[in-house]
Amino acid sequence: MRRKIVAGNWKMNNTFQNAEDLLDELVDSLANEQEDQDVEVVVCPPFLYAEMALDMSTDDEDASQPQVFYSVGVQNVSEYEKGAYTGEISAGMLASMNVEYCIVGHSERRKYFGETDSQVARKVEQLLQNAITPIVCCGEQEADREAGNQFEVVGRQLKEGLFHLKPLDFSRLIIAYEPVWAIGTGKTATPEQAQEMHAFIRGLVQEQYGKEIARVVPVLYGGSCNAKTAKDLFAMPDIDGGLIGGASLDARDFVAIINSFEK
Ligand code: 13P
């Protein structure tokens, strides 16, 4: 069986106070309402709140066996190791704070900050060298899909961003398929559209890395995934969970999504 993962990408939202309130509510809901403890929950707040998110992620009432409610990720990382890169945050810094996951190549970073597949490749390497799990995003624009080019676009993103990795390194990452036309638009991909792309992605991974790695690599869906749409998406054979934007800003909605896997 593959891992089941739901990750929340808060993007550039929430004041410090709102973030604390949301995490408080999330811990409470997870403690009382998470139905399947096998679902891995990841919260990716803005960098500034990562330390608070880490502090609030465990219940250390019993210090010998702390209960961990969620893992902490961030939304970006520098492609460089260290040095004179004003404003950047390195993978080594993240590792030194126990951050465990990092989103890479999100379409918003590609669109607004010009992030390229070769930068994605370098960021993934930095993360893997520091034992942080990359959540690598891919996905086509609306015009690509209208022109029937979605498989070519996603295939190129994966080949150029990831397929230089050695099998052992590749086997440590998570892929997120996020069609750009579905992000923040309320226009969720149908379960069939998402499944078709997830199966295509798994097929490419199989060609490059073989059956076993393709069988286990988690492929998440993102793009207007919410408490209503998650169930049918997660029921698809190649969809292993979600990367959630807007709905991760509401603890109840986020936990409802976490509870949307087939029982
Ligand atoms: P929405 O869930 O708000 O559409 O965002 C998806 C996303 O971009 C997650 O990374």
Residues whose N, C-alpha, C, O or C-beta is under 5 A from the ligand:
A	BS01	13P	N9 A182 I183 G184 T185 G222 G223 S224 C225 L243 I244 G245 G246 A247
